[in-house]
Amino acid sequence: MRRVRYHENGGPEVLCVEETDVPRPGPGELLLRTEAIGVTLPVVRKVRGGGLPLPAGLGGEVAGEIVAVGPDVTGFAVGERVTGLCFGDGYADYSLLRSAMASPVPEGASATDAVALVRCGLVALGAYEAARPAEGESVLVTAAASGAGHLAVQLAKARGAGRVVAAVGSAAKADFVRSLGADEVVTYDELPAPGGPGAAAMPFEPVDIALDAVGGELLSPVVASLAPGGRLVAYSSGGGTIEAYDLLVGAKSAIGFQMALVARHRPALMERWRQELWQLFTAGRLRPHVHAELPLEEAATAHAIIESRVNRGKVVLRPV
């Protein structure tokens, strides 16, 4: 089978396609014939400089048909279609997926739908839930055109947010996020500077909740966008720092969210979120958008798209 690997850190150009044996599933594992692979910013950052390359290769969001099951697997059978997050050799013709991380793909949904919806949807829904939203509250979503962000905009509206402000890196993405239901759109350079002029100078009214997927230097302007008592949920792998005083003066809160902890310690909650995502999808209230579908051997192009931040929705690899 083919798999995409990298042997040194760098940009998309370090990715290469290698031939290797089809793996065998171990205890608790499923072997998938991979139909779709979701490309994520954390994986792109890992290749760029997130530690030395691992023998297991690139993990990722995968969807496909089960072709073999390992010992101790219950609830899944050969021939079923599933999706989930695998932790090695996800960019491959065949992938190993832990059964605990797998969820069925319902009839009528494609593999591309599955990788665009489930993992990013779980992150978006989990981040929103972490803020403990109340009906009618206003929400700011950064990276609103990204794989998780464009779902967060839709989920906030579906969950009863009174106003959703979409923050994007470029005005060229404004029409896209408005089509998702965003009430207002701002670019990052329009967010308020910490310690700057008051709300009257902002292009939008302060918000109750901010879901931030960018991090870094954007964190402080996002905090400044919060109304008194507002909550920031940070779920970015981009790092960044917040001044405690910026939280203190407005009685604001900063909350960290990581999907891996929910998967590890609260699997029943994660399954409930999965079911909600598919229900909203089936009802037509949540639509994952795919920016590009590329063949496996064009993984470098997929990473370049993510690094350039031009994508509107998900970037997907499709083994042929």
DRENZA-573539 format. One record per residue (C-alpha): x, y, z; residue in one letter. Coordinates in steps of 0.02 Angstrom, whole numbers, plus 32768, in hexadecimal, padded with zeros to 4 digits. Layout:
DRENZA-573539
XYZA
...
//
This chain:
DRENZA-573539
800080008000M
803080B77FF2R
804A81288086R
808481DB8098V
811A81F7810AR
819A827C8134Y
824B82608172H
8279831181A4E
821883A881DDN
81EA8429815DG
8162846780EBG
80F384038077P
818A83D8800BE
81CB835B808DV
813682E88075L
8155824E800CC
80F381B47FD8V
813B810A8006E
810780567FE9E
80F17FE78081T
80927F4C80BBD
7FDB7F5480EBV
7FD77F5381ABP
7F7D7ED18212R
7F037F088298P
7F377EE7834AG
7EC97ED883E4P
7E3D7F5783E0G
7E697F948331E
7E0D7F9E828BL
7E627F9881E1L
7E1080108165L
7E1D801C80AAR
7E2E80D880B0T
7DB3813C8047E
7DD281ED808AA
7E53824380F8I
7E3982EB814CG
7ECF8360814DV
7EDE83C581EDT
7F44845B8225L
7F9283FF82BAP
7FD883798245V
801A83FF81CEV
806E84568261R
80B883B1829BK
810C839781F3V
814B844A81F2R
81A2843C829BG
814083E0831FG
81C683658354G
822682DD82F8L
81CA8271827AP
818281D282C7L
818D81258277P
80CF811A827FA
80C181A78201G
8036822681F8L
7F96820C825AG
7EF58255821FG
7E3A8252820AE
7E0981BC81A1V
7D6C816C815CA
7D5C80C980FFG
7D20801580FCE
7D557F978180I
7DB47F09812DV
7DF67EB281C9A
7DDB7EBA8285V
7E587E94830EG
7E417E2D83ABP
7DCC7E6F8433D
7D6A7EDC83BAV
7CAF7EE283D8T
7C277F468383G
7C7B7F4E82D8F
7C837ED68245A
7CD97EC4819DV
7C7E7F268117G
7C407FB38187E
7C7180678163R
7CBB80CB81F2V
7D19816B8216T
7D8F81A082A0G
7E3981E382D0L
7ECF817282B8C
7F7981948304F
7FEE8153827FG
7FF2813381C4D
7F4E818E81ACG
7F8A81CE8103Y
7F85812280B3A
7F2080A9804AD
7EFD804380E7Y
7EF480878198S
7EE9803E8247L
7E63808C82B3L
7E448066836AR
7D938027837BS
7D7A809E840FA
7D9981308398M
7D2780F0830EA
7C75812082E7S
7C0180DE825FP
7BE1814481C2V
7B25814781A7P
7ACF811D8103E
7ACC81B0808DG
7B6D81FD80CDA
7C0E81F18069S
7CBB81D180ADA
7CE582868085T
7C4D82BF80E9D
7C8A8256817AA
7D3C82998185V
7CFE834B816AA
7C78833C81EFL
7CA482CB827FV
7D4E82FB82C5R
7D4383B5829EC
7C8E83B382D5G
7CBA8362837BL
7D3E83E88399V
7CC88475836AA
7C37843283D1L
7CA784088465G
7CF484B68464A
7C478504845FY
7C0A849484EDE
7CA484C38555A
7C6485778559A
7BC1853D85A8R
7B5985A68531P
7AAE85E9855CA
7A23860184DEE
7A3486A3847EG
7AE986C984ACE
7B5D87138429S
7BF386B383E6V
7C9586E4838EL
7CE7865A8327V
7D99867282EAT
7DDE860F8256A
7D27860C8225A
7D4A85C88177A
7DB7853781B4S
7D86848081C3G
7D4E84948278A
7D21854C8271G
7CA2854081E5H
7C4884B88249L
7C52852082E9A
7BF685AD8292V
7B6A8537825EQ
7B6384DF8306L
7B5485828366A
7AC185B482FAK
7A7185088309A
7A87850B83C6R
7A2D85B283D9G
7AB4863883D9A
7A6786E383CAG
7AF4872B8360R
7B8C86DA830EV
7C21874382DCV
7C9A86EB8266A
7D508723826AA
7DBA86F881D2V
7E6987208194G
7E2E876780EFS
7D9587C780B3A
7D91874D8020A
7D4486CD8097K
7CB6873F80CEA
7C3286FF8055D
7C5B864B8082F
7C438660813DV
7BA686C88123R
7B60863780BES
7B7785CB8159L
7B08863D81C0G
7B8386BB8209A
7B29875C8237D
7BC687C7822EE
7C7487AF81E4V
7D1688038218V
7DCB87EC81E7T
7E5087D2826CY
7E9688818258D
7DEA88C68288E
7DEB88728333L
7E0888EC83C2P
7EB689098407A
7EC788E184C1P
7EC389828526G
7E8889E1848DG
7DEA8A478473P
7D468A0684BAG
7CBB89A2846CA
7C7F8A3A8409A
7D188A278398A
7CFB896E8378M
7CAB893782D4P
7C3488C78338F
7BE588C283E4E
7C4A88618466P
7C1F87A98470V
7BF6873184FCD
7C5E86A184B8I
7CF98697844AA
7D3185F383FCL
7DE6860883C8D
7E3F85908352A
7ED086048327V
7F2E862F83C7G
7FD2868D83C6G
7FC5874983B8E
7F0B87408396L
7EE087088447L
7EE787B58495S
7E7888098412P
7DFC877B8426V
7DF7879584E2V
7DDD885084C2A
7D4588218458S
7CED87D284EDL
7C648828854DA
7C73882F860BP
7C63877E864DG
7C8D873785A1G
7CE386908586R
7D7286678511L
7D8585B084DEV
7E3285918496A
7E4384F28430Y
7ED2852283BDS
7F7A84CB83B1S
7FC78575838CG
7FF185A38441G
7FF18656847FG
7FDF86B08525T
7F5A871A8579I
7F7987A485F8E
7F20877B869BA
7EF0883386ACY
7E8F882A8608D
7E2287A48657L
7E1787F98700L
7DD588A286C7V
7D3F8857866DG
7D2387BF86DCA
7D4887568642K
7D7B869F863BS
7DF4863B85D1A
7DCE858285B7I
7E3B85028561G
7DED847584FDF
7E3F83D884BBQ
7DDB83518465M
7E5882C88492A
7E2F82DB854CL
7D7682C7852AV
7D97822C84C0A
7E0481E18549R
7D9C820885E2H
7CE9822785A7R
7CC781B28514P
7C0B81B28533A
7C07826F8520L
7C6B82658480M
7BF181E5843BE
7B5E82558467R
7BB182E48408W
7BCE82708373R
7B178244836EQ
7AE682FB8375E
7B59832482E3L
7B0E829C8276W
7A5D82CE82A7Q
7A7E83838275L
7AD0834781D4F
7A3C82D781A9T
79C4836581CDA
7A2583D88158G
7A54845081E4R
7B0E842B81E1L
7B6B8420813CR
7C2683FF8135P
7C76845B80A4H
7D0A840E8048V
7D85848A7FFFH
7DE784097F9CA
7DF0834E7F80E
7E9B83147F46L
7EE9826B7F20P
7F5B82217FA6L
7FF982467F44E
7FCF83007F4AE
7FDD83098008A
805F83937FF6A
7FE183FE7F98T
7F6183E08020A
7FDC841880A6H
800984B28040A
7F5084E38039I
7F4084D580F6I
7FE185378114E
7FA885C280A0S
7F0485D28102R
7E9F85E48062V
7E2C85508082N
7D738564809AR
7D4384C780F9G
7D9B842080F5K
7E2D83E2808BV
7E1F83278068V
7E9382A4801DL
7E4482177FBBR
7EA881777F9BP
7E7F81397EEBV
//
